[in-house]
Amino acid sequence: MADKANYFFIVNLIAGQGRCKELFPKVKVELDRRRIQYDLHFTNEPMEAVDVAKMGIEAGFSHIVAMGGDGTINEVANGLLGSDATLAVIPAGTGNDFIRMLGIPSNPTQAIETLLNGVSRTIDLGQIDNDRCFVNGVGIGLDAQVARDVLKMERLRGAPAYLTAAVKEVFRFPAFPVTLTTSEEELELVCLSLGIANGIYAGGGFKLAPKADINDGLIDISALGDYPKLERLFRLPKVRAGKHVDWRKTVYRQTSEVAISSAKKLIAHVDGEPYRLPGESFTIRALPGVLRVLVPSAEPAEPVE
């Protein structure tokens, strides 16, 4: 690239309840110390990073760097869809579930090493109807309410924030009816939580879809049935550890596409951010191999071009 910096940073300073604002000066010092050329944009509005990522591609940048949490990564990934640009991540969010799948260091200054010496890997995304794509997953029901509760917290961050919200919601969140239709079956369920996942993790390290693989061309359905309130609390740590898959009231499937409908209005999150579902019925599908991501060189991947 001629006179353009190779890296275009999209920074969400309010990510992680302000954690990103605390970390960015340290990251900038390290970038400058290493004499890394980059351009920079601070986001101010929800979904702004989608358009900013597209602008970065149009300006000729090969690497679009998302600094923030999973919500910021989600927006940048949506902006990169259909391009040859590579997503890089400097984590500074609350849950940081996306980086867990790829081995990207959680320490932002250490993640700069991946920026310089990482390799490019192609991964899947999921998509809701023809609208929003996701990197981790869509959460419907209890985990969506937990994600909303976490956004309102001022003192707690990371896993403690998600655990605190989850303990509160297991006592009060009502189960909901839902119909799931794949190419192989139709299921009528009553769920406490319904996750449609591209990756293993959600909610700050909960293994909601422990069998998920971001390179298999499939989405994982993890539907957790209802339990009495005290039993919900007992089972919560087991869900965090991914040990819920074989429970009698759990439905776990892997498929390329699922249609979802419910007579009840459902609340949802996409990669930890509140999301308004398209309607009473909608389809979620896998988009195989559509996003290039920079990962540590120890990961199996193809060389960066």
N, C-alpha and C positions, 0 to 999 in steps of 0.2 A: 504494500500500500504506500502510496507516494508520501504525502505530507500529513497523513492522518495517523493519529495514535491507534494502536491495535486494540486497546481496551476502552470500552465505553461503560462507565459506572452509572448505575441507576440506584440511588440511595434513598431509602425510606427512613428518615431520622426518627420517626415515632414508632418504628417496629420494636417489638419486645418491651412495650410500655416504656419507651424512651431509652432502652438499652443501646439501640443503634446510635443514638445521639452521643452517648458516652464513649462508644467504641470508635466512632469514625475518626476522631483526631489521631488516635493511635495508629489506625490503619493508614491514614494519610502520611504520617511521619515515616512509616515503614516503606510505603510506595516511593516517597521522595528520596529516602535513604538509598533505595535500590535503583534510583533513577529510572523508574518505570514511567513511560509515557502513557497518559490516559486523559480522556475527557470525562466530564462529570455532569450529572443532572440530579437534583434533589426533587423528589416527588412531594406534592402537596395535597393531592386529591385521590380518593379511591379510584382504581382502574386507570389512573394516569400512566402507570408504567407500561401498559399495553401499547399505547400510542407512542410513548417515548422510545420503547424498544424498536418499533417499526421505523422511527426516525433515525435511530442509530444504524440500522441496517441500510437504509437509503443513503446515509452519509458515508457508507463504506466500511464500517467497523466489522471486523470478523468475530470479535468476542464481546458479548454483551454481559456485563457483570451485575448480578443482582446482589445488593447488600441490604439485608433486612431479614424478615422471617419467611415462613412458607407462603404467606399471602403475597409477598413481594415476588418471590420466585414464581408463583402461579401466574401473576400478571405478566412478568417478563416472558415466561414460556408461551403464554397465549400470543404475545407479540411476535415471537420468533417462529411460530407455526408456519410451515410452508417455505421457510428460508433455509439457507445453508449456514447461517450464523451459529456460533457455539455459545451455549449458556455456561457462564462461570458463576460461582457462588462465594460470597463472603458472608458467613452466617452471623446474624445479629438479632434473631427473633426470640419468641417465647418458647415454642415447641421444638423448632429445628428438626422436624421429622424427616424432611427430604434428604438431608446430608447423612443421616444414619444409614440409608440404603446404599450410599455410594462411597463411604469411607472418607468423605471430606472432613478435615479437622474442624472441631467446634470452636477452636480458638481462631478468631478472625485473622490475626497476624500470621498464624501458621498456615491458614488457608491461602495466603498469598503465595506460598511455595507451590501449591497446586496450580495457581494461576500461571506461574512461570514455567513449571516443569511437569505439569499434568499431561494427560493424554485424553483424546476425545473418544467418547463412548456414545452410541446411539441407544436411546431408550424409548419405551412406549409412553403414551399419554392416554387418559380416558377423556371422554367427551359426553356432555349432557345435551341430548338432541343435537342440533347443529349450532349450539351456543358455546358455553364455557368449557374449556378443557381443564383437566386437573393433573397434578403430578403425583400426589399422594392418594387422595380419595375424596369421596363424597360421604358425609355423615348425616344420617337422618334420624331424628328422635333425640334420645338422651344425649348422645355425643354432640349433637348440634346445639343443644341447650348449654352444655358444658362449655363449648367454644364461645358462646355468647357471654356466659358468665365471666370467663377469663378475660375477655376484652374490657370488662368493666372494673377489673381489679387494678388497684394502684400500687400495692406493696409487694404482692407475691408475683414471681416470675417462673417460667420454665415448668418442670414437672410438678413442683409443689403447688403451683397455681391450678394446674389441671386436676391434681388429686383432690385438692380442697373443694373445687367445684363439683367434681364427680361424686364425692361423698355426700354433698348436700343434695344433689339431684337424684341420687338413687332412692332417697326417701320420698320424693314428691313427684317425680316425672311420670305421667300416665302412659301406659302402653297404647299402641295404635294398630289398627288393621291395615294390611297392605297385601296387594297381589303382585307377585313376581312372575313374569312370563319369559322363558327362554325358548330356544329352538327345540328343546327337549321336553319341557314340562311347564305346568302352571301351578304355582303354589299360593295358597291362601293362608296368611300368617297373621299372628298378633305379636308385635315386636316391641321391645323396649328400646332397641337400637338396631339400625340397619346401616351397615357400611358397604359401600361399593368402592373397592380399592384397586389402585394400580400398584401401590407399594405396601410394605408390611406395616409401617408405623403410622400412628395418628395420636393426637392428644398428648404430645410431649413424651412419647416413648411407649404408648400402649400398643401391643402387638395385636391389633384388631384383625389383621389378615395375615397370619403367620406363614401361610403357604404362598403368598404373593411373590411374583417375580416381575420386575419391570422390563423384562426382555422376552416374555413368553407370548405376547400378543393376546393376552387374556385379562379380564378384570375378575376380581374375586368378590363374591357376595358373602358377607358375614352378617347373618341375621340372628340377633339374640332375643330369645323369647322372654316372657315376663315371669317374675318370681315374686314371692312375698317380700315386703320391704326389708326385713332383717336379713333374709337370705340374699337379697341383692347386695347388701353391704359385705357379706361373707364372700360372695363370688367376685367382687370387684378386683381384688388383687390377682385372682386367677385369670381374669380377662386381660389385665395389664401384662401378664406373663405369656399370653397367647394359649392358655390351657383350656379355653372354652370351646374349641372346635368340635370336640367329641361329645359335648353335652347333649342330652336328649332334646332340649329345647333350643338348640342351636342348629340353624341351617347354613351350611357352608357349600358354596358351589364355585366353580371356575368356568367362565364362559366368555364368548367374544362380545355378547350383547344381551341386555336384559331390559324388558319393558316393566315399568313400575307404575302402579295406580293405587289410589286410596280414596275412600269416601270421606276421610278426615283430612283437614288441612295439615300438611306436614311442614315442619321446620327443618332446615338443612344448613350445613356448612360445606364449603369447598376449600380444601386445604387450610382449614382453621378459620376462614372468614365467612360471616353470614351470607347466605345465598338464597335468593327467591326462586323457587322451583318454577319451571315453565307452566305448570298447570296440574290438574288432578291426575294426569297420566303423562309419562315422558319416557324416553329411552336413553340408556347409558351404554356406550360402546367403547371398545378398545381401539386405539389408533396405533398400530404397531410401528415401532422404529421411526418416529417422526421428529424426535428432538435430539440434537447433539449436545452433550454435556461434558464439561471438563472435569476429570476425576484424577485422584492421585495415581502416579505411574505404576504403583503396585497392583492396581486393579486391572483385570483383563480387558483390554481395549485396543483400539487401533490408533496409530500415531496421529498427532495433531498435524494438520496440513499447514 
